[in-house]
Amino acid sequence: GENVEQHPSTLSVQEGDSAVIKCTYSDSASNYFPWYKQELGKRPQLIIDIRSNVGEKKDQRIAVTLNKTAKHFSLHITETQPEDSAVYFCAAFIGGSSNTGKLIFGQGTTLQVKP
Amino acid sequence: NAGVTQTPKFRILKIGQSMTLQCTQDMNHNYMYWYRQDPGMGLKLIYYSVGAGITDKGEVPNGYNVSRSTTEDFPLRLELAAPSQTSVYFCASRGALTYEQYFGPGTRLTVT
């Protein structure tokens, strides 16, 4: 079935270092790939997303890259800060058409940024 | 706008009891979703709706039912609660012309 694999499950970095989280997806027709940040006890919050017609997107310290051929996409956080500590989820929009598609989520990555 | 709201925030059920989780959005979004999130896991889609009167199953629909009589409301019904349904439940919505989903604050459900 359709699935999204996310790695690593946990990631610990020193403040100021970069963090990279990777996801692979199974449905080659997927056309939208969001990343969510979830702090403890809170709802998921969208932090960045990318469409299938774009290879890279950047927003300040956060960037996402997409390789459609290999069916994988990655989240890059530079100059990490303690407030970046959270669980990060990738997702892929399955079903093609915006009218009937749905998001399939990865298993999540717990990022810890040590001061 | 309040966005997506959910009630209750917390609930403890006994095995076999029933309850309805409420979800309301005030953004006039066509699409609404119910997810469950087990501890340390990602979100699993339970049911979704593409508009009033139209619902469809997601990845994990067993033990749940939904209805969508209005654009604003998308309640999730648990008929015979089981310990396996202990989870955090999130409702989400999105507009017809975008992919971005907006999440509610969640309902933490414990079945004992």
Boltz contact constraints between the chains, C-beta under 6 A:
constraints:
  - contact:
      token1: [A, 32]
      token2: [B, 99]
      max_distance: 6.0
  - contact:
      token1: [A, 43]
      token2: [B, 103]
      max_distance: 6.0
  - contact:
      token1: [A, 43]
      token2: [B, 105]
      max_distance: 6.0
  - contact:
      token1: [A, 43]
      token2: [B, 106]
      max_distance: 6.0
  - contact:
      token1: [A, 44]
      token2: [B, 103]
      max_distance: 6.0
  - contact:
      token1: [A, 46]
      token2: [B, 100]
      max_distance: 6.0
  - contact:
      token1: [A, 89]
      token2: [B, 42]
      max_distance: 6.0
  - contact:
      token1: [A, 93]
      token2: [B, 99]
      max_distance: 6.0
  - contact:
      token1: [A, 102]
      token2: [B, 45]
      max_distance: 6.0
  - contact:
      token1: [A, 102]
      token2: [B, 48]
      max_distance: 6.0
  - contact:
      token1: [A, 105]
      token2: [B, 42]
      max_distance: 6.0
  - contact:
      token1: [A, 105]
      token2: [B, 43]
      max_distance: 6.0
  - contact:
      token1: [A, 106]
      token2: [B, 42]
      max_distance: 6.0
  - contact:
      token1: [A, 107]
      token2: [B, 42]
      max_distance: 6.0
  - contact:
      token1: [A, 108]
      token2: [B, 42]
      max_distance: 6.0
